[in-house]
Amino acid sequence: MAKVVGDIVIDIEKCKGCGVCIPACPQDVISLSKNVNGKGYNYAEPVNDDCTGCMNCAIVCPDGVITVYRKKIE
Amino acid sequence: MANITKEEIRKPENLVYKKTDLLTDKALSYCPGCGHGTTHRIVMEVLEEMDIQDKTIGIAPVGCSVLAYDFMNIDMQQAAHGRAPALATAIKRLMPEKFVFTYQGDGDLAAIGTAETIHACNRGENIVIIFINNGIYGMTGGQMAPTTLPGMKSSTSPYGRDTHLMGNPLKMTELVAQLPGTIYVTRQSVHTPSNVRKTKKAIRKAFENQKLNKGVSFVEVVSNCNSGWKMTPVQSNKWMEENMFPFYPLGDIKVNTD
């Protein structure tokens, strides 16, 4: 069976740390970092490798900071 | 699974989603978690998918989204407070081949611009109106708006909105659905992925209706205002589901595109 793996890239300098992406992720990949970005927000970051590239986080992100990649493994 | 690295996944051919180029690289001026940013993005995605970005003119309102022309990388015009439908009328009548939309908040559309909105809808101007309803005046500090729910606290109704003293909330979307000039009236939200997808479909339908030349398409987006409501973004989305949606139910109110 073909498996799908995904990955997200977050523009941490533009992330405002609202956390709307966290409940949107079905795989619980995203969490807010303990570190802050240049604006002082605790930015979102991926914490595990379970991403499937479903794009839910990118679709709800109000600032459009998430880029999603998805690859099929044969 | 274990033998694939992140670099192998992060290749241009595997890219499935990135911010549309029709949004400028400027950081949005909205509070963290605000529905305005999501709505800006899906409007621009719709224009990109329909490939009409060079034939579209947007009207920015007064309110939180007053700087919409800084973020939307298309032709924009800034209207006086509440007068966006009047300006859109003029632009559409002078340039009927263009796609014209207004982007307004509830203070702009439902308070100072009520007359312009209702008359533009009644005349059946061939425009799209996108209405962001968060039940509060967000930009000026969370004062009570015409759309504030009964009992809802704001900085000018600190004990909750008393409908005997302060009047009843205005349901603009139901109001304009009564008018013969509107062909598509719907209410959506942008707080979950499924709602964002539905809203995007609604906005696409609204823009496609402009080709029919039959009347106003009116899309209300029920949004949060976590700063004005004094909540975190995630709490405000939950509060919106529990309190705003019973009063402002989601769904199509009028579909008359035949």
Chai-1 contact restraints between the chains, C-beta under 6 A:
chainA,res_idxA,chainB,res_idxB,connection_type,confidence,min_distance_angstrom,max_distance_angstrom,comment,restraint_id
A,D7,B,K6,contact,1.0,0.0,6.0,A-B,restraint_1
A,D7,B,I9,contact,1.0,0.0,6.0,A-B,restraint_2
A,D7,B,R10,contact,1.0,0.0,6.0,A-B,restraint_3
A,K14,B,A27,contact,1.0,0.0,6.0,A-B,restraint_4
A,K16,B,P32,contact,1.0,0.0,6.0,A-B,restraint_5
A,C18,B,P32,contact,1.0,0.0,6.0,A-B,restraint_6
A,C18,B,G33,contact,1.0,0.0,6.0,A-B,restraint_7
A,C18,B,P233,contact,1.0,0.0,6.0,A-B,restraint_8
A,G19,B,V234,contact,1.0,0.0,6.0,A-B,restraint_9
A,V20,B,G33,contact,1.0,0.0,6.0,A-B,restraint_10
A,V20,B,P233,contact,1.0,0.0,6.0,A-B,restraint_11
A,A24,B,P193,contact,1.0,0.0,6.0,A-B,restraint_12
A,G53,B,V16,contact,1.0,0.0,6.0,A-B,restraint_13
A,M55,B,Y17,contact,1.0,0.0,6.0,A-B,restraint_14
A,N56,B,P193,contact,1.0,0.0,6.0,A-B,restraint_15
A,A58,B,Y17,contact,1.0,0.0,6.0,A-B,restraint_16
A,I59,B,P193,contact,1.0,0.0,6.0,A-B,restraint_17
A,I59,B,V196,contact,1.0,0.0,6.0,A-B,restraint_18
A,V60,B,P193,contact,1.0,0.0,6.0,A-B,restraint_19
A,V60,B,V196,contact,1.0,0.0,6.0,A-B,restraint_20
A,P62,B,C34,contact,1.0,0.0,6.0,A-B,restraint_21
A,P62,B,G37,contact,1.0,0.0,6.0,A-B,restraint_22
A,P62,B,T38,contact,1.0,0.0,6.0,A-B,restraint_23
A,D63,B,L28,contact,1.0,0.0,6.0,A-B,restraint_24
A,D63,B,G37,contact,1.0,0.0,6.0,A-B,restraint_25
A,G64,B,K19,contact,1.0,0.0,6.0,A-B,restraint_26
A,G64,B,R41,contact,1.0,0.0,6.0,A-B,restraint_27
A,T67,B,K18,contact,1.0,0.0,6.0,A-B,restraint_28
A,V68,B,V16,contact,1.0,0.0,6.0,A-B,restraint_29
A,V68,B,Y17,contact,1.0,0.0,6.0,A-B,restraint_30
A,Y69,B,I9,contact,1.0,0.0,6.0,A-B,restraint_31
A,Y69,B,R10,contact,1.0,0.0,6.0,A-B,restraint_32
A,Y69,B,N14,contact,1.0,0.0,6.0,A-B,restraint_33
A,Y69,B,L15,contact,1.0,0.0,6.0,A-B,restraint_34
A,R70,B,N14,contact,1.0,0.0,6.0,A-B,restraint_35
A,R70,B,V16,contact,1.0,0.0,6.0,A-B,restraint_36
A,K71,B,I9,contact,1.0,0.0,6.0,A-B,restraint_37
A,K71,B,N14,contact,1.0,0.0,6.0,A-B,restraint_38
